[in-house]
């Protein structure tokens, strides 16, 4: 019956969900509306499909804090993790109505994003306490008297210590974001199947050092498997950004919901929020800055379903729900920023799954953080995070099960074939931690399998075997497809001395006549040989260029990888072909890929080709007005101009409009303070704003130094949020509050840290990255490229600042009329 469920699932969900309207005006910042709300959003304003009812069970009091996670204990009570210190326990009434009994069962573990009830214990992934804990009741009084730190984890807390799940094997699985470091005592055991991870940067990008997550290196976000005592610490997959939620489906397969970097949208290195099937040894390709791996890299695993822009939090399968059967195989995923819960239909496809998603629950604000199915089969979820007002909700099914279509098993053979494929993958994964002669033979058999998940499992198995047992077969295999996979594996793990033989074999094999996916394996093998085994010898370079030039150009992936390699090899005469790729690109992202990489080319430019290249850069510069995209383009243009001879540089530089320099008519410190403005000073703003003078508001914007850290209509510095369209997201009162009380709410990405060294030096600034032995701190709020590296062993104290980088009192030197004019400008946006 299950296969038919998979097939018709999306159709039924569209019928059940699509017939209702979405709440209007939902955007990324809807969560901020919960900052000042007196109570959680009413259940009447939360939309659910026909047949479902939503209950608001409880609104958090100020003392109960903001909630970020939930889990049911062995007695059916709810455990709720707070954003600050502490864990709450809620005993729900037996009926729909009644009093919720609430208790504080832990008062010191800080920001418990991950809660798991297992083995008569509560396991906690405490983000700000930086550790994995076990809580137990050893006295029988129903309270946790024993709190044990099972494993301390270093690193920062933004993309931090996330959800927990109990696996079908009895082990505990832990999701960590890319700010979390491996424990100091971590030693990769045979069961740690995620190995051989590198940055693999073929062409350098110096300005990665000023992009978000500076200093983060592989494994980045990763999945840990541990036992009930925390003794084993096995890394089974990596290359994620911030996998917040994780859960097992009915087939005992693990999935995570990974985050995007919304600032990258429109670039070839943007990765949408995504559902990933987590398998042994999987590398999912996240790398810092512009170094992210494209999905088509054959040693990376792709997304099973791209969701788009969002802010992932918890996930849960509906297996134990009392919902209609079409929902029980679905994955429920929470999007905190947009205030939605989606259902994901995951359909077996080969040794993995494909997916589709539909909106299930939505509201405004509805900043969902944690979810779990209760003993009654209902879906429970909480809202909260970033000190917003929290609520506990329940989604019940009240419809008629018998009124739904009867599901029959129409295609059992497809389901059985997918099951056989997954079982084959499991058999190969056994050799990810076992070494034997049989393992080499078994893995070799499936290196050329049509299913990429089977090929992946076979390659990882081969890489774990002693190189001496398979390097010679890799260099002599006559089956071209198997040879390419083996050579790619050898490029990943082999000794540098074998590189000439790898390159010679790649040059010899007739891979250019194969399907694109196999040509990509060949190109990736070259790539890895260059990045992991050293520079190419001069006498090899021409042969390699001639071979790579034979690759097909019928797919964007092949065109992009050929161009990357040719630029690295400094191939002569490549510029005309690369410009043809620019012209014929099928998307903005593909076109930007070529323009981005061509900035490395110093020689071989004709005047016509250089003018064409800069003309395309100028066109691309107009594609998106987003300040982050514009920032990327400024870096690319600056790099490209640096390759132009100085005598000609001015001509090309003049093609680009230069941003107006931010100048303050009068320094703030020299201005006379008129009044210490408070929110109470500006009542009835809605009546005042229509009379605002927008021209004068622009003057105030400049004189108040707003453009020293913000941008407005393309002018200013992108240190803080862009103010251009802020009026479309917030009302005047919220905007004014953010200026008068800037420390009331601080987004994580803009929060400063404060450290003192053992020598007594105080260092404050924005944390850009955390390395194994040091912190990278920007100490200049107006120029993030001014970075100080602080050794961890030199630190005496470290804390997150509770004060905004934006100073208070910026409006105190202006009149009430000038403040009104500024707010009117920000609410209306730039004038056309």
N, C-alpha and C positions, 0 to 999 in steps of 0.2 A: 504493500500500500504506500510505502514511503516515497517511492520514485514518482508516482503520480502526484503526490502532495507537492514534491519539489517542482514539478513541471507546471501545475496550475496555480501555484502559490501566488506568484506575482499578479496574475490576472485577477484572482479573487481579492487581493489586497487593494488593487486599484479600484475595484468596485466598492469595497467596504469603506475605504479611506478617502478615495478621490472625490466622493460625492459631497464633501463638506468643504467649506472655504477655509483658507488660512487666515490667521489674525493679520490685520493690516499693519504695515510699518515695521515688521520684525527686522531687526538688523543686529549686527555684531555687538553693539553696545546696549542692547535691551536690558542686560543684567544690571546695569547701573541704576535702573529704576527701582531696584530692590534695596538700594542703600538707605533710602529715607522712608521706605514703606512701613507703616505701623504694624502690618501683619502680612503673612504670606498671601500670595495671589489666591483669590477665591476660586473654589472648584467650579463655580459657574462660568468662570472665564478661562477654564482649561478645556480645550477641545479634544475629544476622543471619537473614535469611529462609532457608528450606530451599534447598539447592543452593549456598549461599555459605559460604565458610570465611574466618575472620578470623585473621591472624597478627600477633603482636606481634614486630616485627623488632628493635627496640632500645628500651631504657630510657635516658633521658638521665642522664649523670653530673652531679654538682654543678658541675663545671667547664664542662660543655656548656650549662648554663643551662636556661631555660624557653623553649619554642618556640612561635612565633606564625604561621608561614607556611611554605609549601614550593612548589617549582617544579622541573621537570625541565630540565636544560640540554641542549645540542645533542648531548651524548654519552650521554644517558640517565642521568646522575647526578642525585641529589637535592640541591637547594639549600634550606637551612632557615634561616629568619630567627629570630634569638633575641629574646626580650623586652628583654634588655639589649643592650649593644653586640655586634655581630658577626654574621657569616653563616657557617654550616657547609656543607660539601660532603660528601655521603655516596655512596660507590660500593658498590652492593649486590652481594652474591654472585650468581653465575649461577643457582644452585639455590635451593631454599627455605631451605637451611641453609648456614651459613658465616659468616665474619666480615665485618662491615660496616667498610669503611675510611672513616674520618672525618677531615676536614681543616678547619682554620679558614682561610677564604679572605678574610675581612675582619674586622678587630677593632675598628672604631670607629663605623661607622654604627649608630645606636641605634634599636632597636625597628622592625625592617624588616617592617612589616605587608604591604607589597606587593612581590612579586618577579615579574619577567617576563623570560624568555629570548627575545630577538628581535634580529635583525640582528647575530648573533654577539656579542652583548653581554648583560650582566645589567642590567636596569633595576630600580631600587629606590625604593620610596616609604617613606622612613625617617621614622617618626612623630616620635620624640623628637629626631632631627637636623633636623627641620623642613625637609625638602627632597626633591626628585625628582632621583635620581642615575643616572648610567650608569657601569658598571664594565666595563673592557675589558682583554684580554690583548694587549699590543702587542709583547711580546718573544718570544712563543712558548713560554714556560716553563709554560703552563697555570695561571698565577695572575694575578690582576687587579692589574696594576701601575698602571693609570690609573683614578682615581676622579674623575669630573667632576660637579660640582653643576650640573644643567641649569636648575633653577628653585627658588628659595627661597620657602617659603610660611610666612606668619605665623600667629598665633593660638595657641590652646592645643592640648593633645595628647590629651584624653580621647576625644572624638568626632573622631578625627584623620585622618591620612593613611593610607588603607586600600588596597584591592586594585588591581591593574593587570590590563589585558587587551589583547591585540592584536586590533584590529578587522579585518573583512574588507576594509576600505579601506586597510589598511597603517598606519593611525594607532594610537597608543597611547591607551587610555582609562583614566582615573584616577578613583577614588571618594574623595571627601572628606566627612568628617562636618561637623557644624555648628559645631565649634570652629575650623575652618580658615578663614583669611581669604584672599581673593584676593591675589596678589602685588602689591607696591607699584607695579610697572610695568605692571599689567594695564590694557589698553585694549581695549574690546570691538570686535573686528573684525566684518566682515559674517558671518564664519563662526561667531561666538558667538551662537547663536540663542536663548539664554535671556535675554530682555530684559524691561523694563517690570515688574520685580518690586517689589512694595511690601508693607508690613505690612497695609494696608487694614483697619485697626481702626475699626469704626463706633461702638462703645460702649467707653469706656475701662475698664480694670481696673487700678487702682493697685497692687494687690498682686502683679501679675505680676513686679514688681521683686524680690520675695523668693522667687520660684519658680526651679526649676532652669533653667540656661542663661540666666540674667538677662543682658541686654545683647546677646544674639545677634539679629542682624537678617538679613533676606533678603540674599543668596540662601540662607543657611544651608547645609545639606549640598548638594553639587553634583557634577556629573560634568564632567570636563575631557577634551578631545581635544587631543592634541599630536602632533608629528612625532618622528621618531627622534632629532633633535637638541635637542628641547625648545624650539624657536624659536617655534612657534605655541602659543598657550594659549587655547583656545576653550571657553567654557562652554556646553554644549549643553542642560543641564537642571538644575533646582534645586528647592528646597523639600523637601529630605529632612532626616531627623534624623541618622542615622548609617548610611549605606549601606556596609556593610563589604565584602561580596563582589559582584563583577560578572562576567558571562560572556555570550557570544554563543551563540545556539542554531543549529540546522541551517539556519534561514531567514535567518541573519545579523542577527538581532534581539537587542538588548541588554537584559539583565535585571539587577536588583539586589535584594538582600535588606536591607530597611531595618528599623531598630530601633524599638521602642516606648518609652514612658516608663511603666513599670509603676505608678508612683505615681498616674497619672491614671485608672487603671481605675475604671469606674463613672461617669465624668463625660462630658459631651457632647464634651469635647475630647480624649478618649482615642483613640489610633490604635494598633491592634495591630501587632506585627511583620508585615511584608507583603512580598509579591513584587510588584515594579513593573516593567512594561515601559517602558523608557526610550526616549522618542522626541524628536525635534528640538523644542526650545523648550518642553518640558514643565515645568509647575509642578506639583509633587506636594503642595503645600499645607501643609507643616510651617511653623508659626510658633511663636514662644516662648510659653510659658505657656498662657493660656486663649484665645489668638488663633488657634489652629490652624484652618485652613479645613476645613469639612465636605466630604466627598467629592462631594456633589451640586453644589458650586459649578461652574458650566459653564466657567469658565476655569481649572479645576484638573483634573488627571487622576486617576482612581481607582486603587485597588489592584486588581491582577489576582487576588490571592489573599491573604486574611488568614490568618495562622498563629496569632496569639494572643500570650500572654505568652511572652517568650523573650529570648535574647541572641544575635543573628545574628553569624556570622563568615563563613567562606568559602563559596563556591558553585562548582559545576562541572557542566557538561552531560556526559552519558554518551556523547556522539557517538562518541568514539574508543575506547570500552571494548570488551571482548570479552564483555560481559554479554548476556543474551538481548535480543532486539530490542525488547521492550516497555520496557526500561530505557534504550535508547540515545537515545531522544528525551526522556528525563526530565532534570530538573534536580535535582541533589543539593545540599541546603542543610544547613549545620551550625548547630546550636544549642548554644552553649558552656555556658550556665547549666544547662540540663536534661540535657546529656550525650547528645544524640541527633543522628543524621543522618536527614533526611527525603528522600523522593523526591517530586518535584512533577511532575505530568502537566499540561502546558500544551497546551490544545486550541485550534486556530485559531477565532476568533470575530470575524467582520467584519474590521476592519483591525488587530485586536489578538488577544488570547488570553484564555481563562478557564482556571482551574486547580483541581486537587484535590491533596491531599498525603496521604502515608502514611509511617508510621515504617519506617525501613530498618535502621538500626544503633542500638543503645543500650547503655549500661553505666553503672555507678556506682562511682567517678567516671569520667567520660569527657568532660572539658572540651575539646572539639574546637575547633581553631583554624584549621588549614589543610588543604586537600585538592587533589589533582590526579590525573588518570589517567596512568598510566605507559606506557612503550613496550610493555609486556606486556599492556596492556588492563585491568589491575587498578586498583582505587581505592586510593590511598595517602592516609593522613591522619595528622596529628600532634595531640597534645594538649599543653596548656600554658596559659600566661597567668597573670598575677598571682603569679609566682614558684612556681607549682605544678609538681609532678613531671611530666615530659613523656615521651611515648612515640611511636614511629613504628609505624604499623599498615598492614596491607595486607588488602584485601577481595578475594578471588578467587572466580570462579564455577567450581564443580566439578560442577555438575549436567549433565543431559543436554538439550542444545538440542533434539534431535528429539522429546523427550517433551512439549514445549510445544505449544499449539494452533498450527495453521497459520494465518497471518494473510493474509487476502485483501482485495483492494480492493473494498469494497462501496459506497462513496459518493464517487467521485472528483469529482463535480460540486461538492459542498460545499467540498472542499479547493481546487479551482480557483477558486471564487468568493472564498474568503478570500485566496487569492494575488492575485487581481485587485484586491481591496480594498487590500491592503498596497501593491501597485504604484501604485495611485492616490494613496495617502498619500505614497509616495516622490516622486511627481511634484509634489505640492503642497509638500512639504518643500524641494524645489529652490528655491522662491521665498522660503524663510526667509532666504536670503542673496543673492538676486538681485532687482533692482528693474527693472520694465518695465511698460508698459501692458498687455501680455499677461498679466502676473502678476495684475493686479487683476481682469481678466475671468475668468481661470481660477479664482481663489480664490472670486470672487463666486458662481460657478456651484454651488459645493459648500457654501456657508454653511448651507443648510437640509438637509444630508444627514442621513439617519436614524442613521448611525453616528457616535458622539461623537468617535471618533479622527479621522475624516475632517473633521468640523466643526472640531475643534481645529487640524488642520493647515491648513485653509483660513483660519481666523481669524489664526493666527500669520503666515501668508504676507501677509494683508491688512495687518496691523499694521506690517510691515516696509516697505510701500510708502509713498511720500510722501503725507502726509495730504491734501494739496491735490488729489490724484487720485481720492479716494474719499469724502471727507467729505460732499460734496453728495449723491451717490447714497445714502449711508447715511441722510441726513435726508429723502429723498424716495422710497425704495424702497416699492413697494406690496405686495410679498410680505412678509407680516408676519413669518414665520420668518426670512427673510434680513435683514429690517430690524432685528429684535431682535439678531441676532448682530453685525451691522455697528454698531449703536448701542452694544452692550457693548464692542466693540473700540475705538470712538471714545471711550468713557468711560475706557478704560484709557490711551490714548495721546494724546488730543486736548488742545488748548489750553483752559484754563479759560473763555475768553470764549465758547466754543461750548456751554457747559453749558445755558443757557436753551433753546436749540434742541433739545438732546438730550432734556431733560425734557418739553418741549412735545410732541415726537414720541412719546415713551413714553406720555404721557397720552392722546394721540389714537388710537394703534393699538388694535385690538380683540384684545389678547393674552390677556385673561382667559378667553376661550372655548377656548383651545388646550389641548393636553395639558400635564400638569404640568411636563414637562421644559422646555417652551418658556416657561411662566409663570415658571419659575426663572431663565431667561435675562433676562426683563424685570426681575425683582426684583433680580438681580445688577447689571444696568445702572444702576438707580437707586442701588444701594449704592456702586458705583464712582464714579458722578458725585458723590456726597456726599463720599467719602473722598479723591478725587484732584482734585476741581475746586472744593472750597470749600463753605461753608454754603449752605443753601437760603434763598432770599429769602422773606420773610413772605407776599408775595402769591402765591407758587407753592405754599406749604406745603399749603393747604387742598385745592387741586386734586390734588396728589400723594396726599394721604391718602385722598381719595374714590376715586381710581383704584386704589390698592393694596388698599383694602378689598374690591374686587370679585374679588380673586384667590380661587381655589378653596381650601377648607380640607380637602380630602379626603386629602391626603398629609401625613405629619409634616414633610417638608422644607418644603412650602409654608407650613404653619402656623408653623414656627419662623422662616422668613425674613420673613413678614408681621409677626410679633410683633417681631422685631429692628428692622425699619424703622419700625413704629409707635411704638416706644419712643424711637427716635432722633428722630422727628419730633414727639414729645410730643403724640400724638393725643388729643383729648378723648374721654372715655367708653370708653377701651379696656380698662380694668381688668376689668370683668365678663367680656368675651370671653377675655381672657388667663387668668383663673381657670378658665373652662370648658376651655381647652386643658390646663391643669394637671390637672384632673379626668380628662379623657379621654385623657391621654397614653398611648401604647402601650408605653413603656419607661421605666425609671428615668432613662436619659440624656435622653430628650425632656422628661420632667417637670422635671428639674434645669435644663435649658436655659431654660425659662420662669422658674423661680424665680430663677435666676442673673441674668437680664437685668431682671427686674421690680424688682430692688433699686435700679435707677436712677430709678424713678418717684417723684417728690416730691409731686405734686398729684393731686387727683381721688379720693382714698381715702375711702370711707365706713367707719364703724366696723366694719360687718359684713364688708366686703371685706378690710380690713386684718387682722382677726382670722382670717379664712379663710386669708389668705396666710401669716401667721406659724404657723398650725396646720400647714399643709403643710410649711413649713420645719422645724418640729419633727419631723414624721413623717420627712422626708427625712434629718434628722440621725441617725435611728436605722437607716437602711438599711444602712450599712456601718460596722463598727467599726475599719476600717483607719485608722491615725493620719493618713495623708495626706488621705484623704477627709474625715476629721473636721476637718483643718486648713482645707480648702477651705470646709467648711460654716461654720466660725467666721468666716472672712473675709466670706462672703456674709451671714451673720446680722448681723455688725457693720455692714456697709454698709447693710443694710435698716433696722436700728435707728437709724442716723444720719439717716434720712429721716423718722423719726417725731418729731412735735413733742415738745420736752423734757418738757412736762407729762404726756404720755401714755407716755413711753418706758419708765418703770419697769414698767408693767403687762405690756408685751410682753417685756421683758428677763427678767422672772420666769418666763416660760414655758420657759426653757432651763436645764438643769442646768449649773452652773458647775463647771469643773474645780477640784479641790482645789489650792490653791497649794502649790508645792514649798517646804517649809521644812526646813532642816537643824537637828536638835536640837543639834548641836554642830559648829562649823566644823572641817574636817579639819586645818587648821593648828594647832588647839588641842589635838588629840588626841595622846595619848602613843603613840609608835611602839613596838609590842610586839615585832615581828620582821619582818625582810625576807624575806617568803615567796617561795619558788621552787617550780617544778613538782615538784621532788624531795621537797618537804615534804608532798605530798598523794598518796601512793601508795595503791592499792586504794580509789579513790573509790567504786566501785560498792557496796562493803560499808558505807561510812559514810553514804551518802545516805538510805537508808530510815529512819535514826534522826534525820534532820534536823528541826528545829522550824521549820515554815513561818511561823508568826507572828513568831518572832524573826528569820527570814530577811527578812521585809518591813521590820522595823525597821532591819536592816543595810542593806537596799537604799536606804532614805531617808538614813540617817546617812552612808553612803559617797558621797553626792552623785550617785548614779547617775541620779536623776530630774532633775538639772539639765540633762542632755543627752539622756536616753533617756525613753521612755514605757513604762509597765507598767500594763496593764489600764485604759488611758485616762488615766492620771495622769502628768504630767511634760512634758518638752519634746522635740519631735521633731527634735533637732539630729543625733543619731546614730540607729542602727537601733532599731526597736521591740523591746523585750525580752519582750513578752507571750507569744509562742509560740516563743521561741528554743529551749526544751527539746525541741520536736518536730523540730528541724532538726539540733541538735548534741548530742553527749554531754557529760557533766560535764567531762571532761578538756579538750575543745575550748573550752568556755565559760570555764573557769578560765584557760586559756592566754591567751585574748583579754583577760582582766583583768590578769593578772600581766605579760604581755609584749604590750602593746597595739600596739607598733610592728612586731611580727613580720609581720603582714599588714594592709595598709591598703587598703580598697576605694577605687577611683579617685574615687568621688563624695564621699568623706569626707577625701581627702588635702589637706593644707594646702600653700601655697607660701610661699616666703621671698624677698623682694626687698629690695635696698638702693638708695637713690636716689643721685644724684650728690653730694648734700649730706651723705651718710653716714648717712641715716636708715634703720633696719631696720624693715620692715613684714612681719608674718606673719599669716596667716589663710587662710580658705577662698576659693578663686577662684570667684566666682559667674558671671562673664562676662568676655568680652574684646571690646572695641570696636576700631574701626580705629586709634585713637590712645591708648587707655587700657585699664587693667585695673580690674575691679570686685572688691574684696577685702573680705570680711566680717572685721572685726578683733575681733569679740566672739564667742567660741565659744558663749556662752549666748544670744545674740540675733543671728541672721543678718541682721536688718534694719539693723544698724549697719554701713554700707558705706562704704568709703574708695575713691575713684576716684584712680588713680595714672596719670599720663601716661607713655606709653611712652618719650618722649624724655627723661624725667627719670630713667630707670632706669640703674643701673650694673651690677647683677647680678640674676639671677632663677634660681631653682631650685625643684624640687619637694622638699618636706620629706620626709625619711626617718623622721620621728617622727610618731606618731599624735597627733591633737588630744586624745585621751584620755590623761591623765597616768598614769604608772606609780606603783606604791606605794599605790594606793587601799585595799588590804587590809591594809597593814602595821600599822594601828592596831587591828586586830580579832584576836580569838583564833582558834585553829584551829576551835573549835566554831562560832563565829559565821560563819566562811567556809563551813563545811559547811552551815550553815542557809541561807545565801544561795544556794548552789549547788542545794540541794534545792528551794528556791522557784523558781528559774529553770528547773530541769528539769521541775517539775510544772506550772508555770503558775499563774495566779490561781485561788484557790479559789472554787467556785460558792456 
